[in-house]
Amino acid sequence: MAIVLNAGKYLYEDIALELEGAASITKAEWQLGDARSEVDFWSLGLYGVYIWRVNNLSIKPRIGLVYENIQSTIRQISLIDKADIALSGGIGLTYNFGQNYAIYSNFTKFEDDINHLTFGAEYRF
């Protein structure tokens, strides 16, 4: 699980910039042989977004650059300690309930490192 904060600004009617920060609040885990691995990460990304509107639904493909910091351990031994800038992309869906309120979901992929699926509520001002 992670917490994700997103802020955006329309540049034109259908094109926007989004700034997104994500940080894990629980460590992802997987079994590697007889050892359990834990992954901790945080990221900060800037995305170009195209907004395709169909009634109250918006489909938002996006692409950008993200600074990612990933740490993985097995039995307190560091396997991965990576911090770099990566290409990131994804797609989002937003359903508008009114002029200022919406719910959304985004799928984002950071190169071959991390995939995340987010859900949230949005208020525009």
C-alpha positions as CSV (number, residue, x, y, z in Angstrom):
1,M,0.0,0.0,0.0
2,A,1.1,3.5,-0.8
3,I,-0.1,7.0,-0.4
4,V,-0.3,9.1,-3.6
5,L,-0.7,12.8,-3.9
6,N,-1.5,14.3,-7.3
7,A,-1.8,17.9,-8.5
8,G,-2.5,19.0,-12.1
9,K,-2.9,22.1,-14.3
10,Y,-4.7,22.3,-17.6
11,L,-2.4,23.8,-20.3
12,Y,-5.1,23.6,-23.0
13,E,-8.6,22.1,-23.1
14,D,-7.5,18.5,-23.5
15,I,-3.8,18.6,-22.4
16,A,-2.5,18.9,-18.8
17,L,0.5,18.5,-16.6
18,E,0.4,16.4,-13.5
19,L,2.8,16.2,-10.6
20,E,2.5,13.0,-8.6
21,G,4.3,11.8,-5.4
22,A,4.0,8.3,-4.1
23,A,5.4,6.7,-1.0
24,S,4.9,3.1,0.3
25,I,3.2,3.0,3.7
26,T,3.5,-0.8,3.9
27,K,6.3,-2.8,2.5
28,A,5.5,-5.0,-0.5
29,E,6.6,-8.6,0.2
30,W,7.3,-11.7,-1.9
31,Q,8.9,-15.1,-1.2
32,L,12.3,-15.8,-2.7
33,G,13.1,-19.4,-2.1
34,D,13.1,-19.8,1.7
35,A,13.6,-16.1,2.3
36,R,11.0,-13.3,2.4
37,S,11.9,-10.1,0.5
38,E,10.5,-6.6,1.4
39,V,10.4,-3.6,-0.9
40,D,10.1,0.0,0.2
41,F,9.8,2.9,-2.4
42,W,8.9,6.5,-3.0
43,S,8.7,8.5,-6.2
44,L,8.1,12.0,-7.6
45,G,6.9,12.3,-11.2
46,L,6.0,14.9,-13.8
47,Y,3.5,13.7,-16.5
48,G,2.1,15.1,-19.7
49,V,-1.6,14.0,-19.9
50,Y,-4.1,13.9,-22.7
51,I,-7.8,14.0,-21.6
52,W,-10.4,12.3,-23.8
53,R,-13.9,13.1,-22.5
54,V,-16.9,10.9,-23.1
55,N,-19.9,12.4,-21.2
56,N,-18.9,12.3,-17.5
57,L,-16.0,9.9,-18.0
58,S,-12.5,11.0,-18.9
59,I,-9.8,8.7,-20.2
60,K,-6.3,10.0,-19.5
61,P,-3.2,8.4,-21.0
62,R,-0.1,9.9,-19.6
63,I,3.7,9.7,-20.0
64,G,6.5,11.4,-18.0
65,L,9.6,11.2,-16.0
66,V,9.8,10.0,-12.5
67,Y,12.5,10.0,-9.8
68,E,12.2,6.7,-8.0
69,N,13.9,5.4,-4.9
70,I,13.6,1.7,-4.3
71,Q,15.0,-0.4,-1.5
72,S,14.7,-4.2,-1.2
73,T,15.9,-6.3,1.7
74,I,16.1,-10.0,2.6
75,R,16.8,-10.7,6.3
76,Q,18.0,-7.1,6.8
77,I,20.5,-7.5,3.9
78,S,20.1,-4.9,1.2
79,L,19.5,-6.4,-2.2
80,I,18.5,-3.3,-4.1
81,D,19.2,0.3,-3.2
82,K,18.3,2.2,-6.3
83,A,17.6,5.9,-6.9
84,D,17.3,7.1,-10.5
85,I,15.2,8.9,-13.0
86,A,13.0,6.6,-15.1
87,L,10.5,6.8,-17.9
88,S,6.9,6.3,-16.6
89,G,3.6,5.9,-18.3
90,G,0.1,4.8,-17.6
91,I,-3.6,5.4,-18.1
92,G,-6.3,6.8,-15.9
93,L,-10.1,6.9,-15.7
94,T,-12.0,9.7,-14.0
95,Y,-15.8,9.9,-13.5
96,N,-17.1,13.4,-12.8
97,F,-20.0,13.9,-10.4
98,G,-20.2,17.6,-10.9
99,Q,-18.1,20.5,-11.9
100,N,-15.6,20.1,-9.0
101,Y,-16.0,16.5,-7.8
102,A,-14.8,13.2,-9.3
103,I,-13.5,9.8,-8.5
104,Y,-10.5,8.3,-10.4
105,S,-8.3,5.3,-10.9
106,N,-4.8,5.3,-12.4
107,F,-2.5,2.5,-13.5
108,T,1.2,3.6,-13.6
109,K,4.3,1.7,-14.7
110,F,7.9,2.8,-13.8
111,E,10.0,1.1,-16.5
112,D,10.4,-2.5,-15.3
113,D,10.6,-1.6,-11.6
114,I,7.2,-0.9,-10.2
115,N,3.5,-1.0,-11.3
116,H,0.9,0.6,-9.2
117,L,-2.9,1.0,-9.3
118,T,-4.4,3.9,-7.5
119,F,-8.0,4.9,-6.5
120,G,-9.0,8.2,-5.2
121,A,-11.4,11.2,-5.0
122,E,-10.7,14.5,-6.6
123,Y,-11.7,18.1,-5.9
124,R,-10.9,20.8,-8.4
125,F,-10.6,24.5,-7.4
